[in-house]
Amino acid sequence: MRTALFLLVASLTTPALATLPPPSEDAKAQAALAKARSDWSDKVSAYKTCLAGDRVAQRYRAEMKSAAPAAATTPCADPGPFVADVKAGAKPLEAAGAHSPPGTAHGPPSSKATEAELSGGVKKAP
């Protein structure tokens, strides 16, 4: 009974050990965009928290006449609007190999000649 149960559990957990295929370039770009948006959102949240803290401190000082003067603090840094600049690390099309190689073509692309014949190693029979 234990052996059967072990085999059943082993057969059900084996697919969980399979590996996923590597992500495509489009998936990588979407992930980079999501990370950039998340980072920007974190900066906006920190900015709003900073502004709220400043308002609370200002109100406290106004209500407490005997409160000490405000200590010098750094101003809140506004992150500005979201700008998607995830292509900063991407290669231009020319460097990405999107165009033909720089070498000179030795024949038409639809030639029936083999690689050896093109390189001059083997001659065709007439």
C-alpha positions as CSV (number, residue, x, y, z in Angstrom):
1,M,0.0,0.0,0.0
2,R,2.8,2.4,0.9
3,T,4.6,1.6,-2.3
4,A,1.5,2.4,-4.4
5,L,1.0,5.6,-2.6
6,F,4.6,6.6,-3.1
7,L,4.4,5.9,-6.8
8,L,1.2,7.9,-7.1
9,V,2.8,10.9,-5.3
10,A,6.0,10.6,-7.4
11,S,4.1,10.5,-10.7
12,L,2.0,13.5,-9.8
13,T,5.0,15.6,-8.6
14,T,7.3,14.8,-11.6
15,P,5.7,17.4,-13.9
16,A,6.3,20.1,-11.3
17,L,10.1,19.6,-11.8
18,A,9.9,20.4,-15.5
19,T,11.7,23.5,-16.6
20,L,10.1,26.4,-18.4
21,P,11.4,27.6,-21.8
22,P,13.5,30.8,-21.6
23,P,11.5,34.0,-21.9
24,S,11.2,35.7,-25.3
25,E,12.5,39.2,-26.0
26,D,8.9,40.5,-25.9
27,A,8.4,39.0,-22.4
28,K,11.7,40.5,-21.3
29,A,10.6,43.9,-22.5
30,Q,7.3,43.6,-20.8
31,A,9.0,42.6,-17.5
32,A,11.4,45.5,-17.8
33,L,8.5,47.9,-18.4
34,A,6.6,46.5,-15.4
35,K,9.7,46.9,-13.2
36,A,10.2,50.5,-14.3
37,R,6.6,51.3,-13.6
38,S,6.8,49.6,-10.2
39,D,10.0,51.6,-9.3
40,W,8.3,54.8,-10.4
41,S,5.2,54.0,-8.3
42,D,7.5,53.4,-5.3
43,K,9.0,56.8,-5.8
44,V,5.6,58.5,-6.0
45,S,4.5,56.7,-2.8
46,A,7.6,57.9,-1.0
47,Y,7.0,61.5,-2.3
48,K,3.4,61.5,-1.1
49,T,4.5,60.1,2.3
50,C,7.1,62.9,2.6
51,L,4.5,65.6,1.8
52,A,2.1,64.1,4.4
53,G,4.8,64.1,7.0
54,D,5.7,67.7,6.2
55,R,2.0,68.7,6.6
56,V,1.7,66.9,10.0
57,A,4.9,68.6,11.3
58,Q,3.7,72.0,10.1
59,R,0.3,71.5,11.8
60,Y,2.0,70.3,15.0
61,R,4.3,73.4,15.1
62,A,1.3,75.7,14.5
63,E,-0.7,74.1,17.3
64,M,2.2,74.0,19.8
65,K,3.4,77.6,20.2
66,S,6.2,76.4,22.5
67,A,7.5,73.9,19.9
68,A,11.1,74.2,18.9
69,P,11.7,75.7,15.5
70,A,11.8,73.3,12.5
71,A,15.1,71.5,11.9
72,A,16.6,71.8,8.5
73,T,15.5,68.8,6.4
74,T,15.8,67.9,2.8
75,P,12.9,68.8,0.6
76,C,10.7,66.1,-0.8
77,A,11.8,65.1,-4.3
78,D,9.0,64.9,-6.9
79,P,9.6,61.9,-9.2
80,G,7.7,63.5,-12.1
81,P,5.6,61.7,-14.7
82,F,6.3,58.1,-15.7
83,V,8.6,57.8,-18.6
84,A,9.1,54.3,-20.1
85,D,12.8,54.2,-21.0
86,V,13.3,50.5,-21.0
87,K,15.1,50.5,-24.4
88,A,18.1,52.2,-23.0
89,G,20.1,48.9,-23.0
90,A,18.7,47.6,-26.3
91,K,20.9,47.4,-29.3
92,P,20.0,49.4,-32.5
93,L,18.8,47.3,-35.4
94,E,22.1,47.5,-37.2
95,A,24.0,46.0,-34.2
96,A,21.3,43.4,-33.4
97,G,22.0,41.6,-36.7
98,A,18.7,42.5,-38.2
99,H,20.3,43.2,-41.6
100,S,22.4,41.2,-44.0
101,P,25.9,40.3,-42.9
102,P,28.6,42.7,-44.1
103,G,30.4,40.1,-46.3
104,T,29.9,39.9,-50.1
105,A,27.5,37.3,-51.4
106,H,29.1,34.7,-53.7
107,G,26.0,33.6,-55.4
108,P,22.2,33.9,-55.4
109,P,20.5,32.7,-52.2
110,S,18.6,30.1,-54.2
111,S,21.7,28.4,-55.7
112,K,21.7,24.6,-55.7
113,A,25.4,24.5,-55.3
114,T,26.7,22.9,-52.1
115,E,29.0,24.8,-49.6
116,A,32.0,22.8,-50.9
117,E,31.3,23.8,-54.5
118,L,30.9,27.5,-53.5
119,S,34.2,27.5,-51.7
120,G,36.0,25.9,-54.7
121,G,36.8,22.6,-53.1
122,V,34.7,20.4,-55.4
123,K,33.9,20.9,-59.0
124,K,30.6,19.9,-60.6
125,A,30.7,17.4,-63.4
126,P,29.7,18.9,-66.8
